[in-house]
């Protein structure tokens, strides 16, 4: 099983300051995503649905909530909230390791560190290989599905532990204290993806960081959260460290995934009100981006043809 990697940014983190509300991030000039914004489901094209289900159910511990012979919708245990939708294109080529724009990985955010420890112990028990990274704001493990698409499984640190330098939130890729993560699990066994797990973020290969800011920042309304991570730019809403990562690590000659390759078909942003979707739609149109609106959502594509849908959340902000 191949492991997703990223540049080693282990560094001296001295000079950091606590992250009080409103003290970090850079907002776009116009429309700004509101409180209550979150990432919804991801839709993936796979080559063999039955094979993929073995991985997503037995390794990741997800539960199939609906589907048919060529598709499946998966959730955490005891939940109807869809996290991942798999669509089969029989015989699709594996996701290339390098040279493709689009999906770098998507992240399943667990509700706490104890859940992450149980998951790591479970990986050892089933013999699944994974990479890892301490990102300061979170601790993460990385593995690949049968088609080579990368998945992060992570747990956030409490917000009072996040740090900033100036307005920029601090993130890195440092070694994980594996013993401490495992100790947090206690004696409770892993019984599957726990209720409360969500898609925490999506991370994409893009062709240009400035264009990524123009589309996802000024167009879609995300705040800029981390901008000095080598070759990358991280976006968030409502003070979250990142709902979206973008990077140029695929190289200057990278191209969009082909129709006959395993790939990300669509990812989703959930907004708390129809008014917010209207405002987002208007912002995209002002920026010159395509925006297909229906009663519940707006669909657009970034400059590298990755489709994103903003839709009304089932969990409304208070």
C-alpha positions, -999 to +999 in steps of 0.1 A: +000+000+000+015+033-011+018+062+013+010+099+006+039+122+013+045+159+016+076+181+020+094+178+053+088+211+070+100+202+105+113+234+119+119+256+149+084+268+159+097+295+184+081+329+182+046+316+180+017+334+197-016+320+210-045+320+185-072+342+200-104+346+180-100+370+151-062+372+154-052+350+125-061+345+088-065+369+059-101+374+046-110+379+010-119+414-001-155+406-010-178+376-001-166+357+030-179+322+039-201+324+070-199+307+104-212+271+101-194+264+068-180+229+067-168+203+042-194+177+031-190+145+011-165+136-015-174+116-047-147+093-060-144+072-092-131+037-085-122+008-108-138-020-088-166-012-064-164-045-045-127-042-039-130-006-028-158-015-004-135-041+013-111-013+020-135+015+030-155-009+053-128-031+068-098-008+069-115+026+074-145+012+092-172+030+073-207+017+068-226+014+036-259+034+039-272+032+003-261+023-032-266-001-061-245-023-083-222+005-094-222+030-065-221+032-027-227+059-002-206+054+030-210+070+065-195+066+100-210+039+122-246+046+133-249+077+111-267+085+079-244+114+070-226+104+038-189+110+039-178+092+008-196+082-024-179+056-046-189+054-083-175+025-103-160+029-137-151-007-144-114-010-153-105+026-146-067+032-144-051+036-110-046+072-098-011+082-110+014+088-083+026+121-098+018+145-125-020+149-119-040+179-109-070+174-086-070+152-056-039+151-034-059+136-005-091+140+015-092+139+053-115+121+076-115+140+109-121+119+140-139+133+170-109+130+194-073+118+199-085+086+216-104+077+184-072+083+164-052+060+188-078+032+183-076+036+146-038+035+146-039+003+167-065-011+143-042-004+113-015-024+130-038-053+137-050-055+100-015-050+086-022-017+068+008+006+062+004+043+068+025+074+069+021+101+096+025+137+103+021+161+133+008+193+117+007+212+150-030+219+147-037+182+142-021+147+142-026+126+110-021+093+094-021+087+056-029+057+036-041+049+000-072+031-012-069+003-037-069+027-067-041+048-052-062+077-040-048+091-007-067+095+025-058+112+057-073+102+090-067+128+117-077+143+150-075+180+158-057+195+187-078+219+208-079+254+193-063+269+224-032+249+214-030+263+179-003+290+174+003+318+149+031+340+136+016+374+128-017+367+111-006+333+098-016+301+115+013+277+121+013+243+105+041+219+098+049+182+091+067+169+122+071+134+135+040+120+154+045+109+190+030+075+182+033+061+217+013+090+231-014+086+204-017+049+212-018+056+249-047+080+243-068+050+230-068+033+264-082-002+264-112+006+243-112-014+210-117+001+175-152-009+164-154+011+132-155+048+121-169+065+151-201+086+150-190+122+148-164+116+121-166+141+092-147+150+061-124+176+077-108+189+046-098+183+010-063+189-004-058+195-041-030+197-066-033+229-085-014+247-112-008+280-096-011+293-060-022+329-070-049+315-092-060+292-063-064+323-041-083+341-068-108+313-071-111+298-037-104+330-018-118+359-037-143+338-056-156+312-031-149+333+000-125+312+020-100+329+043-062+324+037-049+306+068-014+293+060+006+308+031+043+302+038+042+264+038+065+255+008+045+253-025+011+253-007-018+275+004-043+265+030-079+279+032-104+279+060-137+294+071-151+303+106-116+302+121-109+266+112-072+258+104-081+245+069-111+231+050-090+232+019-054+227+010-039+235-024-003+228-036+018+229-067+038+197-058+025+178-089+049+199-111+046+225-138+036+200-164+008+183-144-026+177-161-061+171-150-071+135-143-084+116-173-120+104-175-108+068-174-086+072-143-095+068-106-101+103-095-121+128-074-153+136-092-166+162-069-161+176-034-187+195-014-189+226+008-219+228+031-233+263+040-258+271+068-284+291+047-298+296+012-288+332+015-252+322+019-255+300-013-270+330-031-241+352-020-215+327-030-232+323-064-231+360-070-194+362-059-185+334-084-204+352-112-186+385-104-153+367-106-161+354-141-165+317-129-192+293-141-219+288-115-249+264-120-275+271-094-304+249-084-328+249-054-303+235-030-268+241-043-244+258-068-219+238-088-186+253-102-152+242-113-118+256-103-093+267-130-080+231-131-114+215-137-120+201-102-157+203-095-170+217-062-206+219-051-218+243-024-250+231-009-273+237+021-261+219+052-283+194+070-267+208+102-276+245+103-256+270+122-272+283+154 
